[in-house]
Amino acid sequence: MIPTHPYASALLSLACLVVVLAGVQAAASVLVPLLLSLFIACICLPPLRALMAKGVPPTGAIALIVVMVLLSGFLVATFAGASIADFSHHLPEYQSRLKLHMQDLLSSLSYQGVDLSKQQVLASFDPSVAMGFAGKLLSGFGNVLANTFFIVMTVIFLLAEAVALPHKWAYLGHRAPSVVGVHKFLNSVNQYLLVKTGVSLLTGLLVALGLSVFGVDYPVLWGLLAFLLNYVPNIGSMIAAVPAVLLAWVQLGGDVAMYTVVLYVAINVLVGNVIEPRFMGRSVGLSTLVVFLSLVFWGWLLGTVGMLLSVPLTMIVKLALEANERTQGLAILLGPDVLPMDEGHKERCNEC
């Protein structure tokens, strides 16, 4: 019997949502590589279309794209895999040295008249946790990439299905989904992911180059972390900077740590405020609250890699809402601050 009371219907919907989320969390080990494959396929779709537009057969175009993906994965594994393992091995040493530096800083503050309890400060704010979080994040990403065969095969099938799907819709006729709406949604997703990936890649390269000039250990590792967390706007760049700054402080002293802070700020101002808005537009994005909540939600639901994919997943939901006229209002609520309306726009809204 289906409940007719509105509260009963709401409770039933909430119970169904809890069951679905529990199932997703239980199947995270399968869903995370699948979502990562979908993410890679969306990035590869524009180059695939460009190759096919130049006359390359679909099979040859997919083969070229897959070779590029494998080459990129091989380069990441070659340059970052050893760094991740070595950093994880030396992580306890760095954490203990960081605690000693923190105790020395508190002693210096106490000598200057600022009396703080070392135990209470370290219990409330332990900077070594940030380095442990970075190691856990990178190790989790490396563990997912270890399932390379499954990810590559899924990407191949997704690209092949993307090529064949328009032909299938042609046979469905009026029963097919709205081609205009689907194309609008897919083009928005592809543009967002392609631009965001290029901007994130530039950010990671600049970070790795700058830290290598300063002499900070594992510059490729911190460049990879900056690349991954740049998908999380507003707060991702700050999270990526913390472990590198702490390592620079432990390894090379306070001066180099300040230079590292300046480096991250300069890169984020250049890339985030100048380059990215020029190619993507300022209206494409999410509010800071939605970014934070999505980070917490997807991290809880899918683990470490869920945090890395949190904003792209939420952004895809927002783009899907924008593609439908009935749900555009929800997309506006998820988005960043909008510009003030002019008088004509206000009158049209009042008429509505």
C-alpha positions as CSV (number, residue, x, y, z in Angstrom):
1,M,0.0,0.0,0.0
2,I,1.4,3.4,-1.0
3,P,1.2,6.0,1.7
4,T,-0.9,9.1,0.8
5,H,0.0,11.4,3.7
6,P,2.6,13.9,2.6
7,Y,4.8,13.3,5.7
8,A,4.6,9.5,5.1
9,S,5.7,10.0,1.4
10,A,8.6,12.2,2.5
11,L,9.7,9.7,5.1
12,L,9.5,6.9,2.5
13,S,11.6,8.9,0.1
14,L,14.1,9.7,2.8
15,A,14.3,6.0,3.7
16,C,14.9,5.1,0.0
17,L,17.6,7.7,-0.2
18,V,19.4,6.2,2.9
19,V,19.2,2.7,1.4
20,V,20.7,4.0,-1.9
21,L,23.5,5.9,-0.2
22,A,24.3,2.8,2.0
23,G,24.5,0.7,-1.2
24,V,26.7,3.2,-2.9
25,Q,29.0,3.3,0.1
26,A,29.2,-0.5,0.2
27,A,30.0,-0.6,-3.5
28,A,32.6,2.2,-3.4
29,S,35.5,-0.1,-4.4
30,V,33.7,-0.7,-7.7
31,L,32.1,2.7,-8.2
32,V,35.2,4.7,-7.6
33,P,37.2,3.2,-10.6
34,L,34.0,3.4,-12.7
35,L,33.5,7.1,-11.9
36,L,37.1,7.8,-12.6
37,S,36.8,6.0,-15.9
38,L,33.7,8.2,-16.7
39,F,35.7,11.3,-15.7
40,I,38.6,10.3,-18.1
41,A,36.1,9.5,-20.9
42,C,34.5,12.9,-20.6
43,I,37.9,14.5,-20.9
44,C,38.8,12.4,-23.9
45,L,35.5,12.9,-25.8
46,P,36.4,16.4,-27.4
47,P,39.8,15.1,-28.8
48,L,37.9,12.0,-30.0
49,R,35.4,14.1,-31.9
50,A,38.2,16.3,-33.3
51,L,40.0,13.2,-34.7
52,M,36.8,11.9,-36.2
53,A,36.0,15.3,-37.8
54,K,39.4,15.1,-39.5
55,G,38.5,11.8,-41.1
56,V,40.0,9.3,-38.7
57,P,37.9,6.2,-38.3
58,P,36.2,5.7,-34.9
59,T,38.3,2.6,-34.1
60,G,41.6,4.4,-34.9
61,A,40.5,7.5,-33.0
62,I,39.7,5.5,-29.9
63,A,43.0,3.6,-30.2
64,L,44.9,6.9,-30.4
65,I,43.1,8.3,-27.4
66,V,43.7,5.2,-25.3
67,V,47.4,5.3,-26.2
68,M,47.6,8.9,-25.0
69,V,45.8,7.9,-21.7
70,L,48.1,5.0,-21.1
71,L,51.2,7.2,-21.9
72,S,49.9,9.8,-19.4
73,G,49.3,7.2,-16.8
74,F,52.7,5.7,-17.3
75,L,54.4,9.1,-16.9
76,V,52.4,9.8,-13.7
77,A,53.3,6.3,-12.3
78,T,57.0,6.8,-13.3
79,F,57.5,10.2,-11.8
80,A,55.1,10.2,-8.9
81,G,54.8,6.6,-7.9
82,A,58.3,6.4,-6.4
83,S,57.8,9.8,-4.7
84,I,54.6,8.6,-3.1
85,A,56.2,5.5,-1.8
86,D,59.3,7.3,-0.5
87,F,57.3,10.1,1.1
88,S,55.0,7.6,2.8
89,H,58.2,5.8,4.1
90,H,59.7,9.0,5.5
91,L,56.4,10.5,6.7
92,P,56.8,9.6,10.4
93,E,60.2,11.2,10.4
94,Y,58.8,14.4,8.9
95,Q,55.9,14.4,11.4
96,S,58.2,14.1,14.4
97,R,60.5,16.9,13.1
98,L,57.5,19.1,12.5
99,K,56.3,18.6,16.1
100,L,59.8,19.6,17.3
101,H,59.7,22.7,15.2
102,M,56.2,23.5,16.6
103,Q,57.5,23.1,20.1
104,D,60.4,25.4,19.4
105,L,58.0,28.0,17.9
106,L,55.9,27.8,21.1
107,S,59.0,28.2,23.2
108,S,60.0,31.3,21.3
109,L,56.5,32.7,21.7
110,S,56.7,32.0,25.5
111,Y,60.0,33.8,25.6
112,Q,58.4,36.8,24.0
113,G,55.7,36.8,26.6
114,V,53.0,34.8,24.8
115,D,52.4,31.9,27.2
116,L,50.7,29.0,25.6
117,S,50.4,25.4,26.7
118,K,52.4,23.2,24.4
119,Q,50.2,20.1,25.1
120,Q,47.0,22.0,24.5
121,V,48.2,23.6,21.3
122,L,49.5,20.4,19.9
123,A,46.3,18.6,20.9
124,S,44.1,21.2,19.3
125,F,46.3,22.1,16.3
126,D,48.7,19.4,15.2
127,P,50.3,20.4,11.9
128,S,51.7,16.9,11.3
129,V,48.1,15.8,10.7
130,A,48.1,17.8,7.4
131,M,51.1,15.9,6.1
132,G,49.5,12.6,7.1
133,F,46.4,13.7,5.2
134,A,48.4,14.5,2.1
135,G,50.1,11.1,2.3
136,K,46.8,9.3,2.7
137,L,45.2,11.3,-0.2
138,L,48.0,10.5,-2.6
139,S,48.2,6.8,-1.5
140,G,44.4,6.4,-2.1
141,F,44.7,7.9,-5.5
142,G,47.7,5.6,-6.3
143,N,45.7,2.6,-5.1
144,V,42.8,3.4,-7.5
145,L,45.3,3.8,-10.4
146,A,46.7,0.4,-9.6
147,N,43.5,-1.0,-11.2
148,T,44.6,0.3,-14.6
149,F,43.2,-2.6,-16.7
150,F,39.7,-2.1,-15.5
151,I,39.8,1.7,-15.9
152,V,41.3,1.5,-19.4
153,M,38.8,-1.1,-20.6
154,T,35.9,0.9,-19.2
155,V,37.2,4.1,-20.9
156,I,37.4,2.2,-24.3
157,F,33.8,0.9,-23.9
158,L,32.5,4.3,-22.8
159,L,34.1,6.1,-25.8
160,A,32.8,3.4,-28.2
161,E,29.3,3.8,-26.7
162,A,29.6,7.6,-27.1
163,V,30.3,7.1,-30.8
164,A,27.4,4.7,-31.3
165,L,24.8,6.4,-29.2
166,P,23.6,9.0,-31.7
167,H,23.0,6.3,-34.2
168,K,21.0,4.3,-31.7
169,W,18.9,7.4,-30.9
170,A,18.2,7.8,-34.6
171,Y,16.5,4.4,-34.7
172,L,14.4,5.3,-31.6
173,G,12.7,8.2,-33.3
174,H,10.3,10.2,-31.1
175,R,11.1,7.8,-28.2
176,A,14.7,9.1,-28.0
177,P,15.6,11.7,-25.4
178,S,15.7,15.4,-26.5
179,V,18.8,15.6,-28.6
180,V,19.2,19.3,-28.1
181,G,19.1,19.0,-24.3
182,V,21.5,16.1,-24.2
183,H,24.0,17.8,-26.5
184,K,23.8,21.0,-24.5
185,F,24.5,19.0,-21.3
186,L,27.3,17.0,-22.8
187,N,29.0,20.0,-24.4
188,S,28.8,21.9,-21.1
189,V,30.3,18.9,-19.2
190,N,33.1,18.4,-21.8
191,Q,34.0,22.1,-21.9
192,Y,34.1,22.3,-18.1
193,L,36.2,19.2,-17.6
194,L,38.6,20.0,-20.5
195,V,39.2,23.6,-19.3
196,K,39.5,22.6,-15.7
197,T,41.9,19.8,-16.5
198,G,44.1,22.1,-18.6
199,V,44.1,24.7,-15.8
200,S,44.8,22.1,-13.2
201,L,47.7,20.7,-15.2
202,L,49.2,24.2,-15.6
203,T,48.8,24.8,-11.8
204,G,50.6,21.5,-11.0
205,L,53.4,22.2,-13.4
206,L,54.0,25.7,-12.0
207,V,54.0,24.3,-8.4
208,A,56.4,21.5,-9.3
209,L,58.8,23.9,-11.1
210,G,58.7,26.5,-8.3
211,L,59.3,24.0,-5.5
212,S,62.2,22.4,-7.4
213,V,63.8,25.8,-7.7
214,F,63.4,26.3,-3.9
215,G,64.9,22.8,-3.3
216,V,61.9,21.4,-1.5
217,D,61.7,17.6,-1.5
218,Y,59.3,15.8,-3.8
219,P,58.3,18.7,-6.0
220,V,56.6,16.3,-8.5
221,L,54.5,15.0,-5.7
222,W,53.3,18.4,-4.6
223,G,52.7,19.3,-8.2
224,L,50.5,16.2,-8.5
225,L,48.6,17.2,-5.3
226,A,48.1,20.7,-6.6
227,F,46.8,19.3,-9.9
228,L,44.3,17.0,-8.2
229,L,43.0,19.5,-5.6
230,N,42.7,22.3,-8.2
231,Y,39.5,20.6,-9.2
232,V,38.2,21.7,-5.8
233,P,37.8,25.5,-6.2
234,N,38.3,28.0,-3.4
235,I,39.6,25.6,-0.7
236,G,41.5,23.0,-2.8
237,S,44.5,25.3,-3.4
238,M,44.8,26.1,0.3
239,I,44.7,22.4,1.2
240,A,47.3,21.6,-1.4
241,A,49.6,24.3,-0.1
242,V,49.6,23.3,3.5
243,P,51.8,20.1,3.4
244,A,54.3,21.7,1.0
245,V,54.7,24.7,3.2
246,L,55.1,22.6,6.3
247,L,57.8,20.4,4.5
248,A,59.6,23.5,3.4
249,W,59.6,24.8,7.0
250,V,60.9,21.5,8.3
251,Q,63.5,21.0,5.6
252,L,64.8,24.5,4.7
253,G,63.5,26.9,7.4
254,G,61.0,29.7,7.8
255,D,62.3,31.8,4.9
256,V,61.8,29.2,2.3
257,A,58.4,28.3,3.8
258,M,57.3,32.0,3.3
259,Y,58.6,31.9,-0.3
260,T,56.5,28.7,-0.8
261,V,53.4,30.5,0.5
262,V,54.1,33.4,-1.9
263,L,54.5,30.9,-4.7
264,Y,51.2,29.3,-4.1
265,V,49.4,32.6,-3.7
266,A,50.9,33.9,-6.9
267,I,50.0,30.8,-8.9
268,N,46.4,30.7,-7.6
269,V,45.9,34.4,-8.3
270,L,47.3,34.0,-11.8
271,V,45.5,30.8,-12.7
272,G,42.3,31.1,-10.7
273,N,41.6,34.8,-11.2
274,V,43.1,35.5,-14.7
275,I,43.5,32.4,-16.8
276,E,40.6,30.2,-15.7
277,P,37.8,32.8,-15.9
278,R,38.9,33.9,-19.3
279,F,38.4,30.4,-20.8
280,M,35.5,29.2,-18.6
281,G,33.6,32.3,-17.5
282,R,32.9,33.5,-14.0
283,S,29.4,32.2,-14.0
284,V,30.5,28.6,-14.3
285,G,31.2,27.3,-10.8
286,L,29.7,26.5,-7.4
287,S,29.2,28.5,-4.3
288,T,31.8,28.0,-1.5
289,L,29.3,26.4,0.8
290,V,28.3,23.8,-1.9
291,V,32.0,23.1,-2.6
292,F,32.6,22.4,1.1
293,L,29.5,20.3,1.6
294,S,30.2,18.3,-1.6
295,L,33.8,17.7,-0.4
296,V,32.4,16.3,2.9
297,F,29.6,14.3,1.3
298,W,31.5,12.6,-1.5
299,G,34.5,12.0,0.8
300,W,32.2,10.2,3.3
301,L,30.4,8.3,0.5
302,L,33.3,7.2,-1.7
303,G,36.4,7.7,0.4
304,T,39.6,9.6,-0.5
305,V,39.1,9.6,-4.3
306,G,35.5,10.7,-3.7
307,M,37.0,13.9,-2.3
308,L,39.0,14.5,-5.5
309,L,36.0,13.8,-7.7
310,S,33.5,15.7,-5.4
311,V,33.4,19.0,-7.2
312,P,33.4,17.6,-10.8
313,L,30.5,15.3,-9.8
314,T,28.6,18.1,-8.2
315,M,29.4,20.3,-11.2
316,I,28.0,17.7,-13.5
317,V,24.8,17.7,-11.5
318,K,24.6,21.5,-11.7
319,L,25.1,21.4,-15.5
320,A,22.4,18.7,-15.8
321,L,20.0,21.0,-13.9
322,E,20.9,23.9,-16.1
323,A,20.1,21.9,-19.2
324,N,16.4,21.5,-18.1
325,E,14.3,24.7,-17.9
326,R,12.3,23.4,-15.0
327,T,15.4,22.9,-12.8
328,Q,17.4,25.9,-13.7
329,G,16.5,27.6,-10.5
330,L,18.2,24.8,-8.5
331,A,21.3,25.3,-10.7
332,I,21.4,29.0,-9.8
333,L,21.2,28.1,-6.1
334,L,24.1,25.8,-6.4
335,G,26.2,28.3,-8.4
336,P,28.4,31.2,-7.3
337,D,27.2,34.7,-6.6
338,V,25.2,36.2,-9.5
339,L,25.5,39.7,-10.8
340,P,22.8,42.2,-9.7
341,M,19.9,42.3,-12.0
342,D,19.2,45.4,-14.1
343,E,15.8,47.1,-13.9
344,G,14.5,45.3,-17.0
345,H,15.3,42.0,-15.6
346,K,13.7,42.8,-12.3
347,E,10.5,43.9,-14.1
348,R,10.4,40.6,-16.0
349,C,10.9,38.6,-12.8
350,N,8.1,40.6,-11.1
351,E,5.8,39.9,-14.0
352,C,6.5,36.2,-13.6
